[in-house]
């Protein structure tokens, strides 16, 4: 519809698609520090619409400004139940032992394409146990690894949250398997 408005009488939907070429055909892991912090000023809603990516990402923009002003690479967003829902620009995965945990869609995280791909890969690896359940902020400092996913970067390991530093062993393993999947598709 003209001007981005939808009216029940017109039943027309307007849209805009913008694309940009990526430099690499495969995903790579960037070395260096990648530090995150909790953003606690506003919360992600746990309603179904929160799982759909829209142009209304004011919360993500405000969290991005907070991250930039405080020298963080990213922020983790909480839902109104105070569970970790996602990062500013992607889904979050937490590794503890051989368990890889990610918030369920009911926690308000985006139903990301890369989230689904990583979940599918994890389910094929017998050594890993996938768990879709709420992540408490207290679990973050107990984790062995944290990583973020989106379709642009693939897998972004988190190296530091507050005083906790993380390794990226499972993230590297999953990235290799993701690149195999990309090559074969």
Secondary structure in CASP SS format (residue, H / E / C, confidence):
PFRMAT SS
TARGET T0000
AUTHOR 0000-0000-0000
METHOD secondary structure of the structure
MODEL  1
X C 1.00
X H 1.00
X H 1.00
X H 1.00
X C 1.00
X C 1.00
X C 1.00
X C 1.00
X C 1.00
X C 1.00
X C 1.00
X C 1.00
X C 1.00
X C 1.00
X C 1.00
X C 1.00
X C 1.00
X C 1.00
X C 1.00
X C 1.00
X C 1.00
X C 1.00
X C 1.00
X C 1.00
X C 1.00
X C 1.00
X C 1.00
X C 1.00
X C 1.00
X C 1.00
X C 1.00
X C 1.00
X C 1.00
X C 1.00
X E 1.00
X E 1.00
X E 1.00
X E 1.00
X E 1.00
X E 1.00
X E 1.00
X E 1.00
X E 1.00
X E 1.00
X C 1.00
X C 1.00
X C 1.00
X H 1.00
X H 1.00
X H 1.00
X H 1.00
X C 1.00
X C 1.00
X C 1.00
X C 1.00
X C 1.00
X C 1.00
X H 1.00
X H 1.00
X H 1.00
X H 1.00
X H 1.00
X H 1.00
X H 1.00
X H 1.00
X H 1.00
X H 1.00
X H 1.00
X H 1.00
X C 1.00
X C 1.00
X C 1.00
X C 1.00
X E 1.00
X E 1.00
X E 1.00
X E 1.00
X E 1.00
X E 1.00
X C 1.00
X C 1.00
X C 1.00
X E 1.00
X E 1.00
X E 1.00
X E 1.00
X E 1.00
X C 1.00
X C 1.00
X E 1.00
X E 1.00
X E 1.00
X E 1.00
X E 1.00
X E 1.00
X E 1.00
X C 1.00
X C 1.00
X E 1.00
X E 1.00
X E 1.00
X E 1.00
X C 1.00
X C 1.00
X H 1.00
X H 1.00
X H 1.00
X C 1.00
X C 1.00
X C 1.00
X C 1.00
X C 1.00
X H 1.00
X H 1.00
X H 1.00
X H 1.00
X H 1.00
X H 1.00
X H 1.00
X H 1.00
X H 1.00
X H 1.00
X H 1.00
X C 1.00
X C 1.00
X C 1.00
X C 1.00
X C 1.00
X E 1.00
X E 1.00
X E 1.00
X E 1.00
X C 1.00
X C 1.00
X E 1.00
X E 1.00
X H 1.00
X H 1.00
X H 1.00
X H 1.00
X C 1.00
X C 1.00
X C 1.00
X C 1.00
X E 1.00
X E 1.00
X E 1.00
X E 1.00
X E 1.00
X E 1.00
X C 1.00
X C 1.00
X C 1.00
X E 1.00
X E 1.00
X E 1.00
X E 1.00
X E 1.00
X C 1.00
X E 1.00
X E 1.00
X C 1.00
X C 1.00
X E 1.00
X E 1.00
X C 1.00
X C 1.00
X C 1.00
X H 1.00
X H 1.00
X H 1.00
X H 1.00
X H 1.00
X H 1.00
X H 1.00
X H 1.00
X H 1.00
X H 1.00
X H 1.00
X H 1.00
X H 1.00
X H 1.00
X H 1.00
X H 1.00
X C 1.00
END
